[in-house]
Amino acid sequence: MQSGIGAGDRAGTVLRVNDQVDTFSQLAAIVGEGHVLTSDGDLAPYTVDWTGRYRGTGRIVVRPGSTDEVADVVRLCRRSGAAIVPQGGNTGLVGGSVALQGEVVVSTRRLNLIGDVDRSTRQITVGAGVTLGEVRTAAERAGLCYPVDFAARDSATIGGSIATNAGGISVLRYGMTRRHVVGIEAVLGSGDVVSHLGGLIKDNTGFDLAGLLCGSEGTLGIVTAARLQLVPIHTNRTTVLIGFDSVTAAMFAVDRLCSSSDEFDAVEIFFESGARLVNETFDRSLPFDAPCFLLIEMSSNIDRTEWLAGELERVPHVVDVAVALNDAMRTNIWRLREEHTPAINTLGPPLKFDVTVPVGDLPDFSEAVHRSVHEVTSEASTYLFGHAADGNLHVNVTGIDPDTQLARVVEEAVMATVVAFHGSVSAEHGIGSAKKRFLSMSRSSAEIDAMRAIKRALDPDGIMNPNVLFD
Ligand SMILES: Cc1cc2nc3c(=O)[nH]c(=O)nc-3n(C[C@H](O)[C@H](O)[C@H](O)COP(=O)(O)OP(=O)(O)OC[C@H]3O[C@@H](n4cnc5c(N)ncnc54)[C@H](O)[C@@H]3O)c2cc1C
């Protein structure tokens, strides 16, 4: 059994816990022996990230079952000088959820309590380990909706989605995760517990800790519970797949449609090469071919299909349109978009970029990014897809070993293109360990210094997720 815990980087040195310390039994005394995992078989699901690119070296996973247990684990690690990587569903795409330098993984999956929906405030309190899918189901049973949604919904947790301030398919209408977190409970890196779950809409009593923890990527503390704002559910949903002869034509349509209604939930974009890959990988059927596709979904209390059809008649350069007439058709259309990430992953760990540019620049950017990769190497394939109305493209480059110098050059070329378009090097996945050398391309040194000062205040010994965010 492993008795010492590898520790994190504090002021540039790697600390080691005294090997004599019986870490296992101390952790077991807090969470119960069955919830301290150390065997290869038990550690396996917690060790490799979703992309397969990042492999942890940590030898201990702890699974606390309550906020008090999380606090005791954090305090023990702090006393021992051991660093911690919080982990939820392990679906993050920037290498932030695995123990790259032997840290202790604190899994939140047992923090899975789901409170009742408060219909008067349209709010719900849930544990950090509850999945997005479970929250969405609980909300739907009460006739409401938790509008943060994306393909990893059945594994990604509320804690992880808060830590990454996740976006997803409905940001256009409902905003990112931060907008829906109206209260939070967390154990800070200091070991202190902060809890503010009242959910008052108006509550200007100092710093907004919930807002601060959103997007903090586990560097400040471990989120243990959250109070979430739900939204009304609509009775009618219209889902269409539209083919265009170019990305310029597609983005013209996005501009026109989004200026005519605020009832669009999702406006997703993908291209011929990605659609074909999904088809071939998962044996799906593409209703028609086109160079560029928009998947558009509206929800309303009246049927919007006819209105949308009328609008589309006035949009030029449409190749074809498929309207989902039932749930099965809707699922098939969504698969074409949502299966891009798993289909690309079958080609080996890709170089993943998740960037935003001003929406109007998306056509030029999509051409420029292809060009910038091609100028470095002709051996790579570049797949683009994403959330069109947010100007958010997922750029996936395959055919290159991500751990080579060539990959670094491609990464720099792509990020330089993003900056040339005044974009952001991370739209919704966060910085993690994958993007930290690019943080200064989107944030000034004064901003990064302010972030570091906040980290020092809440995590004085630097034990919380030391491999992410800051280089
Ligand atoms: C197929 C697929 C599609 C995706 N689509 C989208 C998308 O459209 N939009 C989007 O934004 N993301 C998307 N993602 C990325 C990912 O699902 C999100 O980042 C998600 O929010 C991570 O949640 P998780 O529970 O899996 O967190 P993890 O992967 O376990 O962790 C992610 C980060 O959060 C930290 N963390 C986890 N739990 C806690 C906690 N309780 N307290 C503090 N820190 C914590 C970890 O240390 C790590 O830094 C997608 C992923 C996949 C695989």
Ligand as a Chemical Component Dictionary entry (heavy atoms), coordinates in Angstrom:
data_LIG
# 
_chem_comp.id                   LIG 
_chem_comp.type                 NON-POLYMER 
_chem_comp.pdbx_formal_charge   0 
_chem_comp.three_letter_code    LIG 
# 
loop_
_chem_comp_atom.comp_id 
_chem_comp_atom.atom_id 
_chem_comp_atom.alt_atom_id 
_chem_comp_atom.type_symbol 
_chem_comp_atom.charge 
_chem_comp_atom.model_Cartn_x 
_chem_comp_atom.model_Cartn_y 
_chem_comp_atom.model_Cartn_z 
_chem_comp_atom.pdbx_ordinal 
LIG C1  C1  C 0 -18.478 14.911 -25.348 1  
LIG C2  C2  C 0 -18.183 16.155 -24.551 2  
LIG C3  C3  C 0 -18.831 17.347 -24.837 3  
LIG C4  C4  C 0 -18.574 18.493 -24.100 4  
LIG N1  N1  N 0 -19.238 19.634 -24.422 5  
LIG C5  C5  C 0 -19.021 20.738 -23.690 6  
LIG C6  C6  C 0 -19.716 21.951 -23.990 7  
LIG O1  O1  O 0 -20.494 22.021 -24.938 8  
LIG N2  N2  N 0 -19.483 23.025 -23.212 9  
LIG C7  C7  C 0 -18.614 22.986 -22.158 10 
LIG O2  O2  O 0 -18.453 23.996 -21.486 11 
LIG N3  N3  N 0 -17.925 21.868 -21.863 12 
LIG C8  C8  C 0 -18.100 20.752 -22.591 13 
LIG N4  N4  N 0 -17.400 19.619 -22.314 14 
LIG C9  C9  C 0 -16.355 19.666 -21.269 15 
LIG C10 C10 C 0 -16.769 19.127 -19.880 16 
LIG O3  O3  O 0 -17.819 18.260 -19.948 17 
LIG C11 C11 C 0 -17.041 20.252 -18.934 18 
LIG O4  O4  O 0 -15.845 20.942 -18.701 19 
LIG C12 C12 C 0 -17.625 19.821 -17.590 20 
LIG O5  O5  O 0 -18.108 20.980 -16.982 21 
LIG C13 C13 C 0 -16.674 19.130 -16.649 22 
LIG O6  O6  O 0 -17.417 18.537 -15.586 23 
LIG P1  P1  P 0 -16.832 17.265 -14.816 24 
LIG O7  O7  O 0 -17.704 16.978 -13.650 25 
LIG O8  O8  O 0 -16.600 16.155 -15.736 26 
LIG O9  O9  O 0 -15.464 17.868 -14.294 27 
LIG P2  P2  P 0 -14.022 17.195 -14.310 28 
LIG O10 O10 O 0 -13.629 16.850 -15.680 29 
LIG O11 O11 O 0 -13.963 16.129 -13.305 30 
LIG O12 O12 O 0 -13.143 18.435 -13.807 31 
LIG C14 C14 C 0 -12.984 19.578 -14.604 32 
LIG C15 C15 C 0 -12.248 20.647 -13.784 33 
LIG O13 O13 O 0 -13.057 21.050 -12.691 34 
LIG C16 C16 C 0 -12.413 20.752 -11.443 35 
LIG N5  N5  N 0 -13.463 20.241 -10.548 36 
LIG C17 C17 C 0 -14.292 19.192 -10.755 37 
LIG N6  N6  N 0 -15.183 19.100 -9.753  38 
LIG C18 C18 C 0 -14.891 20.103 -8.887  39 
LIG C19 C19 C 0 -15.461 20.541 -7.661  40 
LIG N7  N7  N 0 -16.511 19.936 -7.096  41 
LIG N8  N8  N 0 -14.919 21.615 -7.046  42 
LIG C20 C20 C 0 -13.867 22.265 -7.593  43 
LIG N9  N9  N 0 -13.290 21.901 -8.753  44 
LIG C21 C21 C 0 -13.807 20.839 -9.389  45 
LIG C22 C22 C 0 -11.333 19.740 -11.764 46 
LIG O14 O14 O 0 -10.268 19.816 -10.850 47 
LIG C23 C23 C 0 -10.947 20.156 -13.172 48 
LIG O15 O15 O 0 -10.053 21.238 -13.128 49 
LIG C24 C24 C 0 -17.632 18.451 -23.043 50 
LIG C25 C25 C 0 -16.990 17.252 -22.745 51 
LIG C26 C26 C 0 -17.239 16.115 -23.485 52 
LIG C27 C27 C 0 -16.529 14.858 -23.121 53 
# 
loop_
_chem_comp_bond.comp_id 
_chem_comp_bond.atom_id_1 
_chem_comp_bond.atom_id_2 
_chem_comp_bond.value_order 
_chem_comp_bond.pdbx_ordinal 
LIG C1  C2  SING 1  
LIG C2  C3  SING 2  
LIG C2  C26 DOUB 3  
LIG C3  C4  DOUB 4  
LIG C4  N1  SING 5  
LIG C4  C24 SING 6  
LIG N1  C5  DOUB 7  
LIG C5  C6  SING 8  
LIG C5  C8  SING 9  
LIG C6  O1  DOUB 10 
LIG C6  N2  SING 11 
LIG N2  C7  SING 12 
LIG C7  O2  DOUB 13 
LIG C7  N3  SING 14 
LIG N3  C8  DOUB 15 
LIG C8  N4  SING 16 
LIG N4  C9  SING 17 
LIG N4  C24 SING 18 
LIG C9  C10 SING 19 
LIG C10 O3  SING 20 
LIG C10 C11 SING 21 
LIG C11 O4  SING 22 
LIG C11 C12 SING 23 
LIG C12 O5  SING 24 
LIG C12 C13 SING 25 
LIG C13 O6  SING 26 
LIG O6  P1  SING 27 
LIG P1  O7  DOUB 28 
LIG P1  O8  SING 29 
LIG P1  O9  SING 30 
LIG O9  P2  SING 31 
LIG P2  O10 DOUB 32 
LIG P2  O11 SING 33 
LIG P2  O12 SING 34 
LIG O12 C14 SING 35 
LIG C14 C15 SING 36 
LIG C15 O13 SING 37 
LIG C15 C23 SING 38 
LIG O13 C16 SING 39 
LIG C16 N5  SING 40 
LIG C16 C22 SING 41 
LIG N5  C17 SING 42 
LIG N5  C21 SING 43 
LIG C17 N6  DOUB 44 
LIG N6  C18 SING 45 
LIG C18 C19 SING 46 
LIG C18 C21 DOUB 47 
LIG C19 N7  SING 48 
LIG C19 N8  DOUB 49 
LIG N8  C20 SING 50 
LIG C20 N9  DOUB 51 
LIG N9  C21 SING 52 
LIG C22 O14 SING 53 
LIG C22 C23 SING 54 
LIG C23 O15 SING 55 
LIG C24 C25 DOUB 56 
LIG C25 C26 SING 57 
LIG C26 C27 SING 58 
# 
